C-alpha cells in the first residue's frame, strides 16, 4: 500500500529532474558528474540510506554506492544507472529541460537522468516493511557512455555480492 505522504506529484518530479538535466555532465566533465552525484547523495541520505563515493580516476567524476543495508556482504537487489551523458559542454545551456504537453526534452532526460530519479522515487515510495526485508544496492557509475573503463571492476564486484 502506498503511503499518502509519498503520493506522486508530476510537478515535484519535474522540479527534481530539472537540476539533473540543466547541467553539463558528459563523461569527461568530472565536475558535472560530481554535481549529479551530489544531488543523488542528498536524496538518498534524506531517506536514511548510506552513500559511499568512489573516485576511480581524475579524468572522470565519482561513482556512487547507495544502500539501505550498510556493511552487507550480499544484496537481494542491485540497481544500476549512469550519471554521465554523451553531450558536450554547453549543451545544457542550449537545451535545458523543457516540457511540452506530456513530453519532456533535454540532454539525458530519458537516458539516464529520469531513470536515476525514478529509481530514487520508487525506493522512497516503497512500503517500509517490505524495504526493511530487502538489502538493496544502487550503483551509479560515472563512465557508462564510454564503456565503463574505470567503474567496470567495481560494478562486477558489487554484482557478485
N, CA and C atoms as an extended XYZ file, in Angstrom:
483
Properties=species:S:1:pos:R:3:atomname:S:1:resname:S:1:resid:I:1 pbc="F F F"
N         0.841       -1.173        0.000 N   UNK     1
C         0.000        0.000        0.000 CA  UNK     1
C         0.894        1.247        0.000 C   UNK     1
N         0.527        2.218       -0.777 N   UNK     2
C         1.314        3.446       -0.893 CA  UNK     2
C         1.016        4.377        0.276 C   UNK     2
N         2.050        4.903        0.865 N   UNK     3
C         1.924        5.864        1.954 CA  UNK     3
C         1.472        7.193        1.350 C   UNK     3
N         0.357        7.771        1.825 N   UNK     4
C        -0.129        9.029        1.239 CA  UNK     4
C         0.881       10.163        1.355 C   UNK     4
N         1.812       10.067        2.304 N   UNK     5
C         2.850       11.095        2.418 CA  UNK     5
C         3.809       11.037        1.239 C   UNK     5
N         3.812        9.921        0.517 N   UNK     6
C         4.691        9.750       -0.643 CA  UNK     6
C         3.917        9.808       -1.953 C   UNK     6
N         2.740       10.407       -1.945 N   UNK     7
C         1.936       10.497       -3.165 CA  UNK     7
C         2.750       11.177       -4.268 C   UNK     7
N         2.626       10.660       -5.459 N   UNK     8
C         3.411       11.162       -6.580 CA  UNK     8
C         2.846       12.483       -7.091 C   UNK     8
N         3.728       13.439       -7.320 N   UNK     9
C         3.374       14.723       -7.920 CA  UNK     9
C         4.278       14.925       -9.130 C   UNK     9
N         3.682       15.032      -10.306 N   UNK    10
C         4.470       15.263      -11.509 CA  UNK    10
C         5.221       16.586      -11.423 C   UNK    10
N         4.598       17.598      -10.869 N   UNK    11
C         5.279       18.896      -10.732 CA  UNK    11
C         6.523       18.769       -9.859 C   UNK    11
N         6.411       18.040       -8.749 N   UNK    12
C         7.569       17.851       -7.862 CA  UNK    12
C         8.647       17.031       -8.570 C   UNK    12
N         8.220       16.007       -9.311 N   UNK    13
C         9.182       15.174      -10.043 CA  UNK    13
C         9.948       16.017      -11.062 C   UNK    13
N         9.241       16.826      -11.819 N   UNK    14
C         9.900       17.666      -12.825 CA  UNK    14
C        10.822       18.693      -12.166 C   UNK    14
N        10.428       19.196      -11.014 N   UNK    15
C        11.300       20.128      -10.277 CA  UNK    15
C        12.568       19.410       -9.813 C   UNK    15
N        12.435       18.151       -9.421 N   UNK    16
C        13.614       17.356       -9.034 CA  UNK    16
C        14.467       16.987      -10.248 C   UNK    16
N        13.830       16.809      -11.391 N   UNK    17
C        14.535       16.420      -12.609 CA  UNK    17
C        15.339       17.572      -13.215 C   UNK    17
N        14.818       18.778      -13.131 N   UNK    18
C        15.448       19.928      -13.792 CA  UNK    18
C        16.924       20.108      -13.449 C   UNK    18
N        17.334       20.066      -12.183 N   UNK    19
C        18.763       20.267      -11.910 CA  UNK    19
C        19.648       19.160      -12.460 C   UNK    19
N        19.092       17.977      -12.657 N   UNK    20
C        19.871       16.881      -13.254 CA  UNK    20
C        20.052       17.077      -14.760 C   UNK    20
N        19.059       17.688      -15.385 N   UNK    21
C        19.092       17.912      -16.832 CA  UNK    21
C        19.862       19.176      -17.179 C   UNK    21
N        19.703       20.198      -16.367 N   UNK    22
C        20.236       21.521      -16.691 CA  UNK    22
C        21.682       21.703      -16.236 C   UNK    22
N        22.483       20.674      -16.419 N   UNK    23
C        23.912       20.792      -16.141 CA  UNK    23
C        24.670       19.889      -17.095 C   UNK    23
N        25.840       20.333      -17.464 N   UNK    24
C        26.686       19.535      -18.359 CA  UNK    24
C        27.383       18.460      -17.535 C   UNK    24
N        27.190       17.221      -17.944 N   UNK    25
C        27.793       16.103      -17.208 CA  UNK    25
C        28.215       14.995      -18.162 C   UNK    25
N        28.865       15.401      -19.238 N   UNK    26
C        29.441       14.410      -20.137 CA  UNK    26
C        30.483       13.590      -19.385 C   UNK    26
N        30.780       12.423      -19.888 N   UNK    27
C        31.730       11.533      -19.225 CA  UNK    27
C        33.018       12.253      -18.853 C   UNK    27
N        33.502       13.099      -19.733 N   UNK    28
C        34.770       13.790      -19.478 CA  UNK    28
C        34.565       15.195      -18.905 C   UNK    28
N        33.449       15.362      -18.208 N   UNK    29
C        33.159       16.590      -17.471 CA  UNK    29
C        33.007       16.189      -15.999 C   UNK    29
N        34.124       15.917      -15.320 N   UNK    30
C        34.058       15.394      -13.957 CA  UNK    30
C        33.269       16.267      -12.986 C   UNK    30
N        33.367       17.574      -13.126 N   UNK    31
C        32.640       18.454      -12.198 CA  UNK    31
C        31.127       18.299      -12.362 C   UNK    31
N        30.665       18.117      -13.586 N   UNK    32
C        29.237       17.927      -13.823 CA  UNK    32
C        28.741       16.601      -13.286 C   UNK    32
N        29.507       15.541      -13.506 N   UNK    33
C        29.141       14.228      -12.971 CA  UNK    33
C        29.144       14.297      -11.440 C   UNK    33
N        30.114       15.016      -10.880 N   UNK    34
C        30.170       15.170       -9.426 CA  UNK    34
C        28.937       15.906       -8.906 C   UNK    34
N        28.431       16.861       -9.657 N   UNK    35
C        27.223       17.584       -9.240 CA  UNK    35
C        26.018       16.651       -9.247 C   UNK    35
N        25.911       15.796      -10.268 N   UNK    36
C        24.836       14.793      -10.276 CA  UNK    36
C        24.974       13.910       -9.032 C   UNK    36
N        26.198       13.494       -8.728 N   UNK    37
C        26.448       12.669       -7.543 CA  UNK    37
C        26.036       13.405       -6.277 C   UNK    37
N        26.307       14.702       -6.199 N   UNK    38
C        25.911       15.496       -5.032 CA  UNK    38
C        24.387       15.483       -4.854 C   UNK    38
N        23.679       15.683       -5.950 N   UNK    39
C        22.217       15.725       -5.907 CA  UNK    39
C        21.660       14.382       -5.450 C   UNK    39
N        22.185       13.300       -6.024 N   UNK    40
C        21.699       11.970       -5.658 CA  UNK    40
C        22.082       11.613       -4.228 C   UNK    40
N        23.275       12.002       -3.806 N   UNK    41
C        23.691       11.743       -2.423 CA  UNK    41
C        22.709       12.391       -1.452 C   UNK    41
N        22.375       13.636       -1.705 N   UNK    42
C        21.434       14.348       -0.838 CA  UNK    42
C        20.090       13.632       -0.778 C   UNK    42
N        19.612       13.156       -1.908 N   UNK    43
C        18.320       12.478       -1.949 CA  UNK    43
C        18.358       11.166       -1.166 C   UNK    43
N        19.384       10.342       -1.414 N   UNK    44
C        19.460        9.054       -0.717 CA  UNK    44
C        19.682        9.241        0.781 C   UNK    44
N        20.508       10.172        1.161 N   UNK    45
C        20.727       10.408        2.593 CA  UNK    45
C        19.450       10.922        3.262 C   UNK    45
N        18.629       11.654        2.531 N   UNK    46
C        17.373       12.174        3.082 CA  UNK    46
C        16.389       11.058        3.431 C   UNK    46
N        16.533        9.901        2.782 N   UNK    47
C        15.648        8.775        3.114 CA  UNK    47
C        16.364        7.751        3.991 C   UNK    47
N        17.492        8.154        4.550 N   UNK    48
C        18.184        7.309        5.521 CA  UNK    48
C        19.143        6.288        4.959 C   UNK    48
N        19.489        6.405        3.697 N   UNK    49
C        20.410        5.452        3.088 CA  UNK    49
C        21.844        5.925        3.265 C   UNK    49
N        22.755        4.965        3.279 N   UNK    50
C        24.184        5.287        3.323 CA  UNK    50
C        24.689        5.429        1.893 C   UNK    50
N        25.479        6.462        1.674 N   UNK    51
C        26.052        6.690        0.344 CA  UNK    51
C        27.567        6.739        0.465 C   UNK    51
N        28.235        5.983       -0.412 N   UNK    52
C        29.693        5.990       -0.491 CA  UNK    52
C        30.066        6.455       -1.886 C   UNK    52
N        31.010        7.362       -1.940 N   UNK    53
C        31.505        7.916       -3.209 CA  UNK    53
C        32.820        7.229       -3.555 C   UNK    53
N        32.981        6.867       -4.813 N   UNK    54
C        34.218        6.246       -5.291 CA  UNK    54
C        34.786        7.097       -6.420 C   UNK    54
N        36.014        7.506       -6.274 N   UNK    55
C        36.702        8.268       -7.330 CA  UNK    55
C        37.768        7.354       -7.916 C   UNK    55
N        37.523        6.836       -9.115 N   UNK    56
C        38.424        5.848       -9.705 CA  UNK    56
C        39.541        6.453      -10.548 C   UNK    56
N        39.328        7.652      -11.073 N   UNK    57
C        40.347        8.302      -11.903 CA  UNK    57
C        40.060        9.798      -11.934 C   UNK    57
N        41.102       10.615      -12.067 N   UNK    58
C        40.865       12.067      -12.110 CA  UNK    58
C        40.133       12.515      -13.377 C   UNK    58
N        40.158       11.697      -14.419 N   UNK    59
C        39.510       12.057      -15.693 CA  UNK    59
C        37.995       11.923      -15.647 C   UNK    59
N        37.478       11.285      -14.610 N   UNK    60
C        36.036       11.066      -14.543 CA  UNK    60
C        35.505       11.581      -13.217 C   UNK    60
N        34.205       11.697      -13.133 N   UNK    61
C        33.578       12.072      -11.875 CA  UNK    61
C        33.496       10.870      -10.961 C   UNK    61
N        32.871       11.032       -9.806 N   UNK    62
C        32.752        9.925       -8.868 CA  UNK    62
C        31.637        8.962       -9.261 C   UNK    62
N        31.727        7.759       -8.739 N   UNK    63
C        30.633        6.801       -8.804 CA  UNK    63
C        29.997        6.773       -7.420 C   UNK    63
N        28.739        6.395       -7.354 N   UNK    64
C        28.029        6.335       -6.077 CA  UNK    64
C        27.542        4.930       -5.787 C   UNK    64
N        27.559        4.619       -4.510 N   UNK    65
C        27.038        3.359       -3.995 CA  UNK    65
C        26.086        3.737       -2.866 C   UNK    65
N        24.792        3.529       -3.067 N   UNK    66
C        23.790        3.856       -2.050 CA  UNK    66
C        23.109        2.569       -1.607 C   UNK    66
N        22.914        2.431       -0.293 N   UNK    67
C        22.289        1.213        0.200 CA  UNK    67
C        21.481        1.460        1.463 C   UNK    67
N        20.487        0.617        1.639 N   UNK    68
C        19.726        0.600        2.883 CA  UNK    68
C        20.297       -0.439        3.838 C   UNK    68
N        21.375       -1.118        3.428 N   UNK    69
C        21.975       -2.182        4.234 CA  UNK    69
C        23.500       -2.017        4.296 C   UNK    69
N        23.972       -0.962        4.971 N   UNK    70
C        25.420       -0.741        5.056 CA  UNK    70
C        26.134       -1.956        5.649 C   UNK    70
N        27.266       -2.290        5.049 N   UNK    71
C        28.068       -3.404        5.546 CA  UNK    71
C        27.600       -4.783        5.117 C   UNK    71
N        26.562       -4.852        4.292 N   UNK    72
C        26.053       -6.159        3.858 CA  UNK    72
C        27.113       -6.896        3.044 C   UNK    72
N        27.153       -8.214        3.203 N   UNK    73
C        28.067       -8.991        2.379 CA  UNK    73
C        27.357       -9.542        1.142 C   UNK    73
N        26.034       -9.411        1.114 N   UNK    74
C        25.273       -9.746       -0.092 CA  UNK    74
C        24.059       -8.820       -0.159 C   UNK    74
N        23.522       -8.680       -1.379 N   UNK    75
C        22.350       -7.838       -1.602 CA  UNK    75
C        21.284       -8.665       -2.302 C   UNK    75
N        20.035       -8.353       -2.005 N   UNK    76
C        18.911       -9.016       -2.667 CA  UNK    76
C        18.624       -8.383       -4.021 C   UNK    76
N        18.867       -7.075       -4.103 N   UNK    77
C        18.575       -6.321       -5.318 CA  UNK    77
C        19.721       -5.347       -5.577 C   UNK    77
N        20.166       -5.301       -6.836 N   UNK    78
C        21.145       -4.298       -7.251 CA  UNK    78
C        20.556       -3.549       -8.441 C   UNK    78
N        20.532       -2.238       -8.334 N   UNK    79
C        20.055       -1.380       -9.416 CA  UNK    79
C        21.226       -0.535       -9.888 C   UNK    79
N        21.363       -0.391      -11.196 N   UNK    80
C        22.497        0.341      -11.757 CA  UNK    80
C        21.991        1.385      -12.745 C   UNK    80
N        22.583        2.562      -12.667 N   UNK    81
C        22.299        3.623      -13.626 CA  UNK    81
C        23.557        4.458      -13.789 C   UNK    81
N        23.593        5.286      -14.811 N   UNK    82
C        24.795        6.099      -15.027 CA  UNK    82
C        24.473        7.580      -14.947 C   UNK    82
N        25.475        8.321      -14.471 N   UNK    83
C        25.310        9.759      -14.255 CA  UNK    83
C        25.898       10.591      -15.380 C   UNK    83
N        26.645        9.976      -16.285 N   UNK    84
C        27.267       10.718      -17.383 CA  UNK    84
C        26.366       10.725      -18.615 C   UNK    84
N        26.611       11.691      -19.495 N   UNK    85
C        25.903       11.760      -20.773 CA  UNK    85
C        26.925       11.802      -21.904 C   UNK    85
N        26.431       11.785      -23.125 N   UNK    86
C        27.299       11.883      -24.303 CA  UNK    86
C        27.442       13.325      -24.782 C   UNK    86
N        26.766       14.258      -24.128 N   UNK    87
C        26.675       15.619      -24.642 CA  UNK    87
C        27.868       16.483      -24.254 C   UNK    87
N        28.351       17.299      -25.189 N   UNK    88
C        29.488       18.186      -24.894 CA  UNK    88
C        29.073       19.351      -24.001 C   UNK    88
N        30.079       19.982      -23.399 N   UNK    89
C        29.819       21.147      -22.565 CA  UNK    89
C        29.096       22.217      -23.388 C   UNK    89
N        28.149       22.872      -22.743 N   UNK    90
C        27.354       23.899      -23.406 CA  UNK    90
C        25.984       23.412      -23.830 C   UNK    90
N        25.790       22.087      -23.897 N   UNK    91
C        24.507       21.537      -24.348 CA  UNK    91
C        23.371       21.882      -23.390 C   UNK    91
N        23.623       21.798      -22.089 N   UNK    92
C        22.559       22.063      -21.116 CA  UNK    92
C        22.044       23.496      -21.233 C   UNK    92
N        22.932       24.431      -21.464 N   UNK    93
C        22.510       25.837      -21.617 CA  UNK    93
C        21.687       26.024      -22.893 C   UNK    93
N        22.046       25.293      -23.947 N   UNK    94
C        21.317       25.412      -25.215 CA  UNK    94
C        19.985       24.672      -25.197 C   UNK    94
N        19.937       23.570      -24.440 N   UNK    95
C        18.732       22.731      -24.423 CA  UNK    95
C        18.330       22.347      -22.999 C   UNK    95
N        17.958       23.313      -22.167 N   UNK    96
C        17.553       22.974      -20.798 CA  UNK    96
C        16.241       22.185      -20.815 C   UNK    96
N        15.898       21.637      -19.653 N   UNK    97
C        14.654       20.887      -19.542 CA  UNK    97
C        13.485       21.725      -20.038 C   UNK    97
N        12.708       21.121      -20.936 N   UNK    98
C        11.526       21.777      -21.494 CA  UNK    98
C        10.419       20.737      -21.522 C   UNK    98
N         9.250       21.125      -21.057 N   UNK    99
C         8.096       20.226      -21.064 CA  UNK    99
C         7.063       20.798      -22.022 C   UNK    99
N         6.669       19.962      -22.968 N   UNK   100
C         5.630       20.328      -23.941 CA  UNK   100
C         4.562       19.257      -23.892 C   UNK   100
N         3.403       19.617      -23.385 N   UNK   101
C         2.331       18.633      -23.251 CA  UNK   101
C         2.757       17.545      -22.281 C   UNK   101
N         2.744       16.304      -22.762 N   UNK   102
C         3.132       15.201      -21.893 CA  UNK   102
C         4.533       14.670      -22.229 C   UNK   102
N         5.362       15.498      -22.846 N   UNK   103
C         6.725       15.105      -23.177 CA  UNK   103
C         7.723       16.076      -22.561 C   UNK   103
N         8.853       15.510      -22.139 N   UNK   104
C         9.945       16.326      -21.598 CA  UNK   104
C        11.147       16.177      -22.519 C   UNK   104
N        11.887       17.261      -22.667 N   UNK   105
C        13.050       17.289      -23.547 CA  UNK   105
C        14.241       17.876      -22.797 C   UNK   105
N        15.424       17.438      -23.151 N   UNK   106
C        16.664       17.957      -22.572 CA  UNK   106
C        17.719       16.874      -22.594 C   UNK   106
N        18.986       17.249      -22.437 N   UNK   107
C        20.069       16.269      -22.507 CA  UNK   107
C        20.023       15.268      -21.352 C   UNK   107
N        19.821       14.015      -21.699 N   UNK   108
C        19.776       12.958      -20.699 CA  UNK   108
C        18.418       12.774      -20.043 C   UNK   108
N        17.383       13.403      -20.589 N   UNK   109
C        16.075       13.378      -19.931 CA  UNK   109
C        15.527       11.959      -19.786 C   UNK   109
N        15.726       11.109      -20.768 N   UNK   110
C        15.229        9.733      -20.625 CA  UNK   110
C        16.363        8.753      -20.350 C   UNK   110
N        17.551        9.046      -20.808 N   UNK   111
C        18.717        8.186      -20.572 CA  UNK   111
C        19.842        9.063      -20.046 C   UNK   111
N        19.922        9.164      -18.844 N   UNK   112
C        19.527        8.253      -17.791 CA  UNK   112
C        19.001        9.043      -16.599 C   UNK   112
N        18.863       10.356      -16.746 N   UNK   113
C        18.518       11.182      -15.589 CA  UNK   113
C        17.157       10.835      -14.998 C   UNK   113
N        16.146       10.645      -15.832 N   UNK   114
C        14.849       10.266      -15.264 CA  UNK   114
C        14.909        8.855      -14.694 C   UNK   114
N        15.764        8.003      -15.238 N   UNK   115
C        15.944        6.663      -14.672 CA  UNK   115
C        16.542        6.716      -13.279 C   UNK   115
N        17.554        7.569      -13.093 N   UNK   116
C        18.158        7.734      -11.766 CA  UNK   116
C        17.139        8.280      -10.778 C   UNK   116
N        16.403        9.294      -11.204 N   UNK   117
C        15.420        9.904      -10.326 CA  UNK   117
C        14.255        8.956      -10.042 C   UNK   117
N        13.807        8.237      -11.056 N   UNK   118
C        12.700        7.290      -10.873 CA  UNK   118
C        13.091        6.157       -9.928 C   UNK   118
N        14.346        5.743       -9.978 N   UNK   119
C        14.823        4.716       -9.047 CA  UNK   119
C        14.666        5.214       -7.617 C   UNK   119
N        15.122        6.450       -7.362 N   UNK   120
C        15.011        7.022       -6.021 CA  UNK   120
C        13.544        7.164       -5.610 C   UNK   120
N        12.708        7.651       -6.523 N   UNK   121
C        11.288        7.791       -6.210 CA  UNK   121
C        10.663        6.440       -5.867 C   UNK   121
N        11.012        5.411       -6.615 N   UNK   122
C        10.450        4.082       -6.354 CA  UNK   122
C        10.881        3.567       -4.981 C   UNK   122
N        12.148        3.723       -4.663 N   UNK   123
C        12.641        3.252       -3.365 CA  UNK   123
C        12.055        4.079       -2.218 C   UNK   123
N        11.973        5.371       -2.416 N   UNK   124
C        11.398        6.264       -1.398 CA  UNK   124
C         9.931        5.916       -1.143 C   UNK   124
N         9.229        5.500       -2.182 N   UNK   125
C         7.802        5.221       -2.068 CA  UNK   125
C         7.449        3.800       -1.680 C   UNK   125
N         8.457        2.935       -1.530 N   UNK   126
C         8.168        1.540       -1.178 CA  UNK   126
C         7.617        1.424        0.237 C   UNK   126
N         6.836        0.414        0.430 N   UNK   127
C         6.346        0.086        1.766 CA  UNK   127
C         7.562       -0.155        2.663 C   UNK   127
N         7.698        0.612        3.740 N   UNK   128
C         8.866        0.465        4.607 CA  UNK   128
C         9.057       -0.957        5.145 C   UNK   128
N         7.964       -1.667        5.411 N   UNK   129
C         8.082       -3.042        5.913 CA  UNK   129
C         8.697       -3.960        4.857 C   UNK   129
N         8.319       -3.777        3.618 N   UNK   130
C         8.900       -4.572        2.539 CA  UNK   130
C        10.362       -4.204        2.332 C   UNK   130
N        10.646       -2.937        2.294 N   UNK   131
C        12.024       -2.486        2.090 CA  UNK   131
C        12.939       -2.962        3.218 C   UNK   131
N        12.416       -3.039        4.421 N   UNK   132
C        13.211       -3.489        5.568 CA  UNK   132
C        13.627       -4.952        5.434 C   UNK   132
N        12.894       -5.719        4.640 N   UNK   133
C        13.240       -7.139        4.436 CA  UNK   133
C        14.238       -7.348        3.307 C   UNK   133
N        14.527       -6.290        2.560 N   UNK   134
C        15.424       -6.392        1.411 CA  UNK   134
C        16.709       -5.615        1.647 C   UNK   134
N        17.800       -6.177        1.166 N   UNK   135
C        19.070       -5.456        1.140 CA  UNK   135
C        19.243       -4.958       -0.288 C   UNK   135
N        19.148       -3.643       -0.449 N   UNK   136
C        19.151       -3.044       -1.781 CA  UNK   136
C        20.415       -2.218       -1.962 C   UNK   136
N        21.006       -2.334       -3.129 N   UNK   137
C        22.192       -1.571       -3.504 CA  UNK   137
C        21.900       -0.832       -4.804 C   UNK   137
N        22.178        0.453       -4.812 N   UNK   138
C        22.059        1.259       -6.024 CA  UNK   138
C        23.456        1.740       -6.381 C   UNK   138
N        23.906        1.398       -7.582 N   UNK   139
C        25.214        1.840       -8.068 CA  UNK   139
C        25.000        2.812       -9.225 C   UNK   139
N        25.618        3.976       -9.118 N   UNK   140
C        25.533        4.992      -10.171 CA  UNK   140
C        26.939        5.185      -10.708 C   UNK   140
N        27.143        4.761      -11.946 N   UNK   141
C        28.507        4.880      -12.471 CA  UNK   141
C        28.697        6.160      -13.262 C   UNK   141
N        29.946        6.512      -13.419 N   UNK   142
C        30.341        7.814      -13.949 CA  UNK   142
C        30.798        7.767      -15.396 C   UNK   142
N        30.936        6.587      -15.952 N   UNK   143
C        31.617        6.461      -17.252 CA  UNK   143
C        30.961        5.456      -18.191 C   UNK   143
N        29.671        5.241      -18.039 N   UNK   144
C        28.964        4.249      -18.857 CA  UNK   144
C        29.007        4.595      -20.339 C   UNK   144
N        28.932        5.870      -20.642 N   UNK   145
C        28.849        6.286      -22.042 CA  UNK   145
C        30.105        5.948      -22.847 C   UNK   145
N        31.210        5.643      -22.168 N   UNK   146
C        32.435        5.238      -22.881 CA  UNK   146
C        32.830        3.807      -22.525 C   UNK   146
N        31.862        3.021      -22.057 N   UNK   147
C        32.111        1.603      -21.816 CA  UNK   147
C        32.545        1.252      -20.399 C   UNK   147
N        32.421        2.166      -19.473 N   UNK   148
C        32.741        1.939      -18.054 CA  UNK   148
C        34.172        1.464      -17.803 C   UNK   148
N        35.170        2.103      -18.418 N   UNK   149
C        36.544        1.631      -18.217 CA  UNK   149
C        37.035        1.757      -16.776 C   UNK   149
N        36.573        2.776      -16.050 N   UNK   150
C        37.034        2.959      -14.675 CA  UNK   150
C        36.126        2.273      -13.667 C   UNK   150
N        34.849        2.145      -13.960 N   UNK   151
C        33.904        1.596      -12.978 CA  UNK   151
C        33.591        0.113      -13.174 C   UNK   151
N        34.012       -0.475      -14.256 N   UNK   152
C        33.643       -1.858      -14.581 CA  UNK   152
C        33.983       -2.839      -13.463 C   UNK   152
N        35.222       -2.831      -12.984 N   UNK   153
C        35.630       -3.803      -11.962 CA  UNK   153
C        34.809       -3.632      -10.681 C   UNK   153
N        34.560       -2.389      -10.308 N   UNK   154
C        33.723       -2.111       -9.130 CA  UNK   154
C        32.317       -2.645       -9.321 C   UNK   154
N        31.715       -2.395      -10.478 N   UNK   155
C        30.349       -2.874      -10.741 CA  UNK   155
C        30.282       -4.395      -10.718 C   UNK   155
N        31.259       -5.052      -11.314 N   UNK   156
C        31.279       -6.516      -11.326 CA  UNK   156
C        31.415       -7.048       -9.895 C   UNK   156
N        32.297       -6.457       -9.112 N   UNK   157
C        32.476       -6.891       -7.727 CA  UNK   157
C        31.184       -6.724       -6.923 C   UNK   157
N        30.513       -5.593       -7.119 N   UNK   158
C        29.257       -5.340       -6.401 CA  UNK   158
C        28.171       -6.324       -6.866 C   UNK   158
N        28.122       -6.615       -8.149 N   UNK   159
C        27.124       -7.559       -8.670 CA  UNK   159
C        27.324       -8.950       -8.087 C   UNK   159
N        28.541       -9.321       -7.804 N   UNK   160
C        28.814      -10.640       -7.197 CA  UNK   160
C        28.293      -10.718       -5.775 C   UNK   160
N        28.093       -9.575       -5.141 N   UNK   161
C        27.515       -9.569       -3.801 CA  UNK   161
C        26.004       -9.810       -3.880 C   UNK   161
